[in-house]
Amino acid sequence: MPHSQTSAHRDSLRGVRIARGASPWLLPTVATAALSLARSRRSRRAATVAVPVTALAAGMLWFFRDPEREIAQGRVISPADGVVQSIMPWKDGRTRVAIFMSPLNVHVNRAPLAGTVTSVEHVPGGFVPAFNKESENNERVVWHFDTELGDIEMVQIAGAVARRIVPYIPQGTKVEQGERIGLIRFGSRVDIYLPEGVDVAVEVGQTTTAGVTRIDRD
């Protein structure tokens, strides 16, 4: 399936479930909406409250959708839905591909390659917008995978709205390419570092879909 298609269109064609780790935000909102709707028949005030709360609950359900994906073929695939924000050569020869996730993107991230998770490190930091240069010091979770290409680093970065990163799997876990590995609540940024000698197939401004868009070039 071409990566030029929007993830929203792709989601409408496949089964969708709610992301793990969404319940602390989702359940209170849905419960409040249900209670407001139940009381709206007897109270004008409750009816007034029910409209925005129900809209918020619907938005939460959309934000925390977790669609099934047909995983693409390729050595390295995108770990995140979003837009390529930057492609930067690194001092050690690697290339960093930064993918910006808006609140409208799917927030579940996927393994870019098959391999073993060698480390999952939480790094405290700030919460400035992910498109800001100062986001380099934001709160993050740094992943390392032992793969056929060697060590692959992936970083989930919190932003101004996304203040909670939820890893799904611990160090030592073997993962398949495209497997769900974590959630960033309300979007932000995901960086992946390609090893030296691996060419980048995407461009700045290009839309990516987790598990579908190929990041490297043969």
Residue pairs with C-beta under 8 A, 6 or more apart in sequence:
1 10
1 70
1 72
1 212
3 206
3 207
3 208
3 209
3 212
3 213
3 214
4 207
5 209
6 207
7 67
7 81
7 105
7 106
7 207
7 209
8 104
10 67
10 69
10 209
10 212
11 65
11 67
11 106
14 67
14 68
14 69
14 70
15 67
15 68
16 65
16 66
16 67
16 68
17 65
17 66
17 67
17 68
18 26
18 61
18 64
18 65
18 66
19 64
19 65
19 66
19 106
19 107
19 108
19 183
20 66
20 166
20 168
20 180
20 183
21 164
21 166
21 168
21 183
21 185
22 60
22 64
22 183
22 185
25 60
25 64
25 185
26 57
26 60
26 61
26 64
29 53
29 56
29 57
29 60
30 57
30 60
30 61
32 53
32 57
33 50
33 53
33 54
33 56
33 57
36 46
36 47
36 49
36 50
36 53
36 54
37 50
37 54
39 46
39 50
40 46
40 47
40 50
41 47
62 104
63 103
63 104
63 107
63 186
64 107
65 106
66 106
66 108
66 180
67 106
69 110
69 178
69 209
69 210
69 211
69 212
70 211
70 212
71 77
71 177
71 178
71 211
71 212
72 178
72 211
72 212
72 213
72 214
73 214
74 214
74 215
74 216
75 113
75 148
75 149
75 198
75 216
76 112
76 113
76 149
76 152
76 192
76 194
76 198
76 214
76 215
76 216
77 110
77 112
77 113
77 177
77 178
77 210
77 211
77 212
77 213
77 214
77 215
78 99
78 110
78 112
78 192
78 202
78 208
78 209
78 210
78 211
78 212
78 213
78 214
78 215
79 99
79 109
79 110
79 111
79 112
79 154
79 181
79 190
79 192
79 210
80 99
80 101
80 105
80 109
80 110
80 190
80 208
80 210
81 101
81 105
81 106
81 208
81 209
81 210
82 99
82 100
82 101
82 102
82 105
82 187
82 189
82 190
82 207
82 208
83 99
83 100
83 102
83 205
83 206
83 207
83 208
84 97
84 98
84 99
84 100
84 202
84 203
84 204
84 205
84 206
84 208
85 98
85 99
85 100
85 130
85 131
85 189
85 204
86 96
86 97
86 98
86 204
87 95
87 96
87 97
87 98
87 200
87 202
87 203
87 204
88 95
88 96
88 98
89 95
90 96
90 193
92 196
93 195
93 196
93 197
94 153
94 193
94 194
94 195
94 196
95 193
95 194
95 198
95 200
96 191
96 192
96 193
96 194
97 191
97 192
97 193
97 194
97 200
97 202
97 215
98 189
98 190
98 191
99 189
99 190
99 191
99 192
99 208
100 130
100 131
100 188
100 189
101 107
101 130
101 162
101 184
101 187
101 188
101 189
101 190
102 187
103 161
103 186
103 187
104 187
105 187
106 210
107 162
107 183
107 184
107 185
107 186
107 187
108 180
108 182
108 183
108 210
109 154
109 156
109 180
109 181
109 182
109 183
109 184
109 190
109 210
110 178
110 179
110 180
110 181
110 210
110 211
111 145
111 175
111 176
111 177
111 178
111 179
111 181
112 145
112 152
112 154
112 177
112 192
112 215
113 145
113 147
113 148
113 149
113 152
113 177
114 147
114 148
114 175
114 176
114 177
115 145
115 146
115 147
115 148
115 152
115 174
115 175
116 145
116 146
116 172
116 173
116 174
116 175
117 143
117 144
117 145
117 169
117 170
117 171
117 172
117 173
117 174
117 175
117 181
118 144
118 145
118 146
118 151
118 171
118 172
119 142
119 143
119 144
119 171
120 141
120 142
120 143
120 167
120 169
120 170
120 171
121 141
121 142
122 139
122 140
122 141
122 165
123 139
123 140
123 141
123 142
124 139
125 137
125 138
125 139
125 140
125 158
126 134
126 135
126 137
126 138
126 139
127 138
127 139
127 158
127 159
127 160
127 162
127 163
128 134
128 135
128 137
128 138
128 159
128 160
129 135
129 159
129 160
130 138
130 157
130 158
130 159
130 160
130 162
130 187
130 188
130 189
131 189
135 157
135 159
135 189
138 157
138 158
138 159
138 188
139 157
139 158
139 163
139 165
140 155
140 156
140 157
140 158
140 165
141 155
141 156
141 165
141 167
141 182
142 153
142 154
142 155
143 153
143 154
143 155
143 156
143 167
143 181
144 151
144 152
144 153
144 154
145 151
145 152
145 153
145 154
145 175
149 195
149 198
150 195
151 195
152 192
152 193
152 194
152 195
153 192
153 193
154 190
154 191
154 192
154 193
155 190
155 191
155 192
156 165
156 182
156 184
156 188
156 189
156 190
157 184
157 188
157 189
157 190
157 191
158 164
158 165
158 184
158 188
159 186
159 187
159 188
159 189
161 186
161 187
161 188
162 184
162 185
162 186
162 187
162 188
163 185
163 186
164 184
164 185
165 182
165 183
165 184
165 185
166 182
166 183
166 184
166 185
167 181
167 182
168 180
168 181
168 182
168 183
169 175
169 181
169 182
175 181
178 210
178 211
184 190
192 215
194 200
194 215
194 216
198 216
199 216
199 217
200 215
200 216
200 217
201 214
201 215
201 216
201 217
202 208
202 213
202 214
202 215
206 213
207 213
208 215
